[in-house]
Amino acid sequence: MKKEIHPEDYRAVIFEDVTAGKRFLIGSTIHTDKTDKWDDGKEYPLFQVEISSASHPFYTGQSKTIDTAGRVERFKQRAAKAKKK
């Protein structure tokens, strides 16, 4: 790695996918208040994310349609009305 090209606060950070339970150790400058131990026994800053490559449908190949408040049904009704016109 080239010297003096990264910011001062660039360090290894644990990113934890709370949905899939997977953890990644990646270099980052993200601010975090939590810390946790990694597999090597050292303590690193911890940042929790809701989605990552471990849980995103594009990477996992598992597609889910989450219908919140009937949005899919309302869309289908509007599409049916538009077809009739």
N, CA and C atoms as a LAMMPS dump frame, in Angstrom:
ITEM: TIMESTEP
0
ITEM: NUMBER OF ATOMS
255
ITEM: BOX BOUNDS ff ff ff
-5.0000000000000000e+02 5.0000000000000000e+02
-5.0000000000000000e+02 5.0000000000000000e+02
-5.0000000000000000e+02 5.0000000000000000e+02
ITEM: ATOMS id mol type element x y z
1 1 1 N 0.846 -1.168 0
2 1 2 C 0 0 0
3 1 3 C 0.896 1.237 0
4 2 1 N 0.533 2.231 -0.786
5 2 2 C 1.315 3.458 -0.845
6 2 3 C 1.208 4.216 0.468
7 3 1 N 2.284 4.842 0.849
8 3 2 C 2.322 5.638 2.077
9 3 3 C 1.638 6.981 1.852
10 4 1 N 1.027 7.489 2.902
11 4 2 C 0.458 8.843 2.963
12 4 3 C -0.658 9.115 1.952
13 5 1 N -1.394 8.097 1.507
14 5 2 C -2.53 8.365 0.622
15 5 3 C -3.864 8.153 1.332
16 6 1 N -3.843 7.505 2.491
17 6 2 C -5.076 7.262 3.226
18 6 3 C -5.218 8.273 4.366
19 7 1 N -6.459 8.575 4.756
20 7 2 C -6.681 9.491 5.874
21 7 3 C -6.091 8.933 7.173
22 8 1 N -5.927 9.802 8.152
23 8 2 C -5.339 9.424 9.446
24 8 3 C -6.156 8.35 10.158
25 9 1 N -7.492 8.407 10.045
26 9 2 C -8.353 7.473 10.784
27 9 3 C -8.67 6.193 10.003
28 10 1 N -7.9 5.88 8.968
29 10 2 C -8.095 4.648 8.205
30 10 3 C -7.57 3.476 9.025
31 11 1 N -8.475 2.498 9.303
32 11 2 C -8.094 1.35 10.12
33 11 3 C -9 0.177 9.785
34 12 1 N -8.691 -0.987 10.308
35 12 2 C -9.523 -2.17 10.11
36 12 3 C -10.779 -2.051 10.962
37 13 1 N -11.938 -2.338 10.368
38 13 2 C -13.233 -2.244 11.051
39 13 3 C -14.006 -3.534 10.773
40 14 1 N -14.691 -4.04 11.796
41 14 2 C -15.561 -5.206 11.624
42 14 3 C -16.929 -4.701 11.176
43 15 1 N -17.39 -5.167 10.02
44 15 2 C -18.742 -4.881 9.554
45 15 3 C -19.557 -6.146 9.803
46 16 1 N -20.614 -6.017 10.58
47 16 2 C -21.443 -7.163 10.94
48 16 3 C -22.816 -7.033 10.29
49 17 1 N -23.179 -8.02 9.486
50 17 2 C -24.499 -8.063 8.862
51 17 3 C -25.454 -8.68 9.879
52 18 1 N -26.332 -7.863 10.46
53 18 2 C -27.222 -8.351 11.514
54 18 3 C -28.314 -9.263 10.961
55 19 1 N -28.601 -9.19 9.662
56 19 2 C -29.607 -10.045 9.056
57 19 3 C -29.083 -11.463 8.862
58 20 1 N -27.868 -11.579 8.333
59 20 2 C -27.309 -12.889 8.02
60 20 3 C -26.378 -13.414 9.105
61 21 1 N -25.937 -12.539 9.993
62 21 2 C -25.028 -12.958 11.05
63 21 3 C -23.581 -13.104 10.595
64 22 1 N -23.255 -12.605 9.419
65 22 2 C -21.888 -12.678 8.886
66 22 3 C -21.102 -11.433 9.29
67 23 1 N -19.789 -11.605 9.384
68 23 2 C -18.912 -10.496 9.749
69 23 3 C -17.757 -10.404 8.76
70 24 1 N -17.346 -9.164 8.455
71 24 2 C -16.261 -8.9 7.527
72 24 3 C -15.285 -7.931 8.184
73 25 1 N -14 -8.147 8.027
74 25 2 C -12.974 -7.236 8.522
75 25 3 C -12.429 -6.48 7.321
76 26 1 N -12.73 -5.168 7.276
77 26 2 C -12.416 -4.351 6.106
78 26 3 C -11.784 -3.042 6.572
79 27 1 N -10.87 -2.505 5.796
80 27 2 C -10.3 -1.194 6.077
81 27 3 C -11.316 -0.108 5.802
82 28 1 N -11.455 0.85 6.733
83 28 2 C -12.463 1.89 6.581
84 28 3 C -12.132 3.092 7.452
85 29 1 N -12.794 4.21 7.166
86 29 2 C -12.682 5.411 7.986
87 29 3 C -13.983 5.707 8.718
88 30 1 N -14.949 4.794 8.674
89 30 2 C -16.264 5.013 9.277
90 30 3 C -16.146 5.194 10.797
91 31 1 N -16.96 6.106 11.335
92 31 2 C -16.957 6.352 12.773
93 31 3 C -17.887 5.357 13.461
94 32 1 N -17.424 4.769 14.548
95 32 2 C -18.235 3.829 15.321
96 32 3 C -17.872 3.916 16.789
97 33 1 N -18.85 3.654 17.64
98 33 2 C -18.632 3.696 19.089
99 33 3 C -18.446 2.302 19.681
100 34 1 N -18.838 1.271 18.944
101 34 2 C -18.762 -0.1 19.45
102 34 3 C -17.451 -0.761 19.037
103 35 1 N -17.017 -1.724 19.836
104 35 2 C -15.849 -2.544 19.491
105 35 3 C -16.18 -4 19.774
106 36 1 N -15.456 -4.897 19.126
107 36 2 C -15.642 -6.323 19.344
108 36 3 C -14.362 -7.047 18.953
109 37 1 N -14.227 -8.29 19.408
110 37 2 C -13.04 -9.087 19.085
111 37 3 C -13.25 -9.833 17.788
112 38 1 N -12.192 -9.901 16.991
113 38 2 C -12.183 -10.636 15.736
114 38 3 C -11.599 -12.012 15.994
115 39 1 N -11.568 -12.875 15
116 39 2 C -11.069 -14.243 15.132
117 39 3 C -9.616 -14.315 15.576
118 40 1 N -8.843 -13.277 15.297
119 40 2 C -7.435 -13.274 15.681
120 40 3 C -7.21 -12.857 17.132
121 41 1 N -8.302 -12.558 17.865
122 41 2 C -8.213 -12.195 19.268
123 41 3 C -8.039 -10.708 19.513
124 42 1 N -7.811 -9.931 18.467
125 42 2 C -7.641 -8.478 18.608
126 42 3 C -9.007 -7.801 18.611
127 43 1 N -9.056 -6.639 19.236
128 43 2 C -10.299 -5.874 19.307
129 43 3 C -10.286 -4.791 18.229
130 44 1 N -11.39 -4.701 17.484
131 44 2 C -11.528 -3.751 16.378
132 44 3 C -12.839 -2.975 16.557
133 45 1 N -12.942 -1.788 15.92
134 45 2 C -14.226 -1.08 15.907
135 45 3 C -15.271 -1.935 15.188
136 46 1 N -16.518 -1.852 15.635
137 46 2 C -17.613 -2.654 15.068
138 46 3 C -18.677 -1.738 14.502
139 47 1 N -19.104 -2.022 13.261
140 47 2 C -20.199 -1.289 12.638
141 47 3 C -21.212 -2.306 12.145
142 48 1 N -22.471 -2.154 12.565
143 48 2 C -23.517 -3.103 12.188
144 48 3 C -24.317 -2.56 11.004
145 49 1 N -24.528 -3.434 10.014
146 49 2 C -25.301 -3.088 8.826
147 49 3 C -26.478 -4.05 8.698
148 50 1 N -27.529 -3.609 8.03
149 50 2 C -28.715 -4.45 7.875
150 50 3 C -28.636 -5.34 6.643
151 51 1 N -27.827 -4.959 5.664
152 51 2 C -27.733 -5.752 4.44
153 51 3 C -26.306 -5.678 3.9
154 52 1 N -25.83 -6.799 3.401
155 52 2 C -24.499 -6.889 2.804
156 52 3 C -24.554 -7.953 1.717
157 53 1 N -23.41 -8.306 1.181
158 53 2 C -23.389 -9.352 0.154
159 53 3 C -23.83 -10.7 0.713
160 54 1 N -23.793 -10.855 2.03
161 54 2 C -24.215 -12.115 2.651
162 54 3 C -25.731 -12.248 2.717
163 55 1 N -26.459 -11.127 2.648
164 55 2 C -27.916 -11.205 2.771
165 55 3 C -28.672 -10.568 1.606
166 56 1 N -28.002 -9.863 0.698
167 56 2 C -28.679 -9.205 -0.415
168 56 3 C -29.11 -10.245 -1.453
169 57 1 N -30.363 -10.172 -1.93
170 57 2 C -30.871 -11.161 -2.886
171 57 3 C -30.047 -11.276 -4.165
172 58 1 N -29.419 -10.204 -4.611
173 58 2 C -28.614 -10.269 -5.831
174 58 3 C -27.45 -11.238 -5.663
175 59 1 N -26.812 -11.224 -4.508
176 59 2 C -25.66 -12.08 -4.261
177 59 3 C -26.056 -13.487 -3.806
178 60 1 N -27.16 -13.595 -3.084
179 60 2 C -27.564 -14.9 -2.552
180 60 3 C -28.383 -15.708 -3.549
181 61 1 N -28.993 -15.035 -4.527
182 61 2 C -29.814 -15.721 -5.512
183 61 3 C -31.208 -16.031 -5.002
184 62 1 N -31.547 -15.557 -3.825
185 62 2 C -32.871 -15.78 -3.254
186 62 3 C -33.643 -14.472 -3.312
187 63 1 N -34.665 -14.446 -4.136
188 63 2 C -35.456 -13.239 -4.309
189 63 3 C -36.691 -13.289 -3.421
190 64 1 N -36.939 -12.206 -2.717
191 64 2 C -38.123 -12.105 -1.863
192 64 3 C -38.878 -10.839 -2.228
193 65 1 N -40.198 -10.921 -2.277
194 65 2 C -41.028 -9.745 -2.461
195 65 3 C -41.691 -9.443 -1.13
196 66 1 N -41.349 -8.309 -0.573
197 66 2 C -41.932 -7.908 0.704
198 66 3 C -43.001 -6.872 0.412
199 67 1 N -44.228 -7.205 0.712
200 67 2 C -45.352 -6.312 0.45
201 67 3 C -45.7 -5.572 1.734
202 68 1 N -45.376 -4.294 1.76
203 68 2 C -45.714 -3.494 2.933
204 68 3 C -46.92 -2.639 2.607
205 69 1 N -47.95 -2.789 3.385
206 69 2 C -49.179 -1.995 3.285
207 69 3 C -49.898 -2.178 1.955
208 70 1 N -49.808 -3.371 1.355
209 70 2 C -50.58 -3.666 0.152
210 70 3 C -50.143 -2.916 -1.086
211 71 1 N -48.91 -2.523 -1.175
212 71 2 C -48.437 -1.735 -2.324
213 71 3 C -48.525 -2.52 -3.631
214 72 1 N -48.223 -3.8 -3.57
215 72 2 C -48.269 -4.614 -4.785
216 72 3 C -49.695 -4.715 -5.296
217 73 1 N -50.638 -4.948 -4.394
218 73 2 C -52.04 -5.053 -4.806
219 73 3 C -52.54 -3.738 -5.393
220 74 1 N -52.191 -2.621 -4.783
221 74 2 C -52.628 -1.317 -5.31
222 74 3 C -52.042 -1.078 -6.701
223 75 1 N -50.78 -1.479 -6.892
224 75 2 C -50.164 -1.325 -8.211
225 75 3 C -50.901 -2.176 -9.244
226 76 1 N -51.224 -3.406 -8.899
227 76 2 C -51.93 -4.29 -9.821
228 76 3 C -53.305 -3.732 -10.168
229 77 1 N -53.995 -3.141 -9.197
230 77 2 C -55.304 -2.546 -9.453
231 77 3 C -55.178 -1.364 -10.411
232 78 1 N -54.177 -0.518 -10.206
233 78 2 C -53.985 0.622 -11.104
234 78 3 C -53.636 0.148 -12.504
235 79 1 N -52.823 -0.888 -12.604
236 79 2 C -52.438 -1.418 -13.911
237 79 3 C -53.652 -2.012 -14.63
238 80 1 N -54.529 -2.674 -13.888
239 80 2 C -55.734 -3.251 -14.489
240 80 3 C -56.663 -2.139 -14.989
241 81 1 N -56.799 -1.061 -14.211
242 81 2 C -57.637 0.06 -14.645
243 81 3 C -57.067 0.72 -15.892
244 82 1 N -55.757 0.844 -15.947
245 82 2 C -55.132 1.478 -17.112
246 82 3 C -55.322 0.622 -18.364
247 83 1 N -55.323 -0.695 -18.215
248 83 2 C -55.519 -1.584 -19.366
249 83 3 C -56.937 -1.429 -19.925
250 84 1 N -57.924 -1.237 -19.032
251 84 2 C -59.32 -1.121 -19.462
252 84 3 C -59.541 0.128 -20.272
253 85 1 N -58.798 1.167 -20.006
254 85 2 C -58.975 2.439 -20.746
255 85 3 C -58.393 2.332 -22.067
